[in-house]
C-alpha cells in the first residue's frame, strides 16, 4: 500500500546518495576517456562520431563495461543495425544496489531507428533492477525501439529502464511483456527526476505494488505526449500509465484500449497520486476494475490537479469508484468529462466516488452510474465541509441508479 510505495522512494534517495559517493570516487580515480575500441564497431564516442553497436556481442560487451564501472559520461553511443537477442542471456546495462556499488550509464544512447528484438532480462545477482538499462543517472536515451521483450524481476523492473534518476527518455517504444513485484513499468520501473517524452508501450505489465503501463513509481518526473495500450495487472497502486506518483506530471497523453485490473488504488492513468502532481489533457479509453478506490483517471488522489481529462469505457469497483477519481481527498478536478459507465456497491459517482476535500469545477458526466448505496451523477459520497464551495458549475446527463442515498448530482452527504 502507501507504506510500500513510500519505501520504494526511500530507495530512490538512497540511490542518489550512492551515485554521489560513486561519482566522488570516480573523480579521485584516473579518468577513462574512451572505452576499449574492441567493444564497438566504430566511432570514438563524440557526438559527431559516436561509438556504434551493430551486434548482440557488442551490446553485451557494452553492458559488461558499464557493469565494471565505465559510466560513459559525456559519451555518445548509437545503434548501427537491428539486433536480435533471442539466444542471449541478457544482463542489463548497469545495476542498482541500495547498499552501495551501483553502476549506472550516464551518457547518451541513440537507437537511430533500429530495433532490438526478443530481449529477455532477469535479475542480476547484484541488483533488483531488470531492463535493457538497469540503472541510469543523468543519461539521455532517444529513439530506442524494443520489440517482443520478455522481462521479469523482483523490483525496479521495466522494459527499457529499471531505475533512473535525472535522466531523459525521448521517442522510444517498447512492446512485449514485463513482470515483477514492486515498481514495475512497461518502460521504466522507478523514475526519479527527469522526463519521458513521446514514449510508447504496448503489451502486458504484471506486478503487485506500484505497477504502471509506462512507469511503476515516479517522483518529480514529467511525462509528455506518451501512449499506452494493452493490459496492466496488479494489487495496490495500479495505473494504465503510472502506478504511483509522489510528485510529477502527465500531459497530452493517451491510453487507448487499455485494461487495468487491481485491488486498491486503481486508475486508468494513475493508481495513487500521493503528494502532488498534475494530469492534464489525458484521454483514456478502456476498462478499469478493482475493489476500492477505482477511477477512470486516478484511483486515489490525495493532492494535485486533474485538468481537461476524458474517460471512455467502463469503471467497476466495489467501493469508492468514480468516472474520473475513485477517492478524491484534496486538490482540484477541472474541465474533465466522463463518458464511461461506473458500477459498484458503495460510493459510486460519475466524477468521484468518494469526495472528502478539494474542488470540482466545470466537469461533466455523461455515463450511466449504477450502485447500491451512495450513488450520484457527480459524487457518490460527499464528505467535504461546504458543498456550495467544493462543487462549482458541474453537470451530469447520465442516469444515476442506486438502492439507497441516490441523487442526480450527489448521493450521500452530511
Buried (B, 14 or more C-beta within 10 A) or exposed (E): EBEBBBEBBEBBEBBBEBBEEBBEEBEEEEEBEBBEEEBBEEBBBEEEEBBBBBEBEBBBBBBEBBBEEBBBBEBBBBBBEEBBBEEBEBBBBBBBBBEEBBBBBBBBBBBBEBBBBBBBBBBBEBBBBBBBBBBBBBBBBBBBBBBBBBBBBBBBBBBBBBBBBBBBBBBBBBBBBBBBBBBBBBBBBBBBBBBBBBBBBBBBBBBBBBBBBBBBBBBBBBBBBBBBBBBBBBBBBBBBBBBBBBBBBBBBBBBBBBBBBBBBBBBBBBBBBBEBBBBBBBBBBBBBBBBBBBBBBBBBBBBBBBBBBBBBBBBBBBBBBBBBBBBBBBBBBBBBBBBBBBBBBBBBBBBBBBBBBBBBBBBBBBBBBBBBBBBBBBBBBBBBEEBEEBBEEBBBEBEBEBEEBBBBBBBBBE
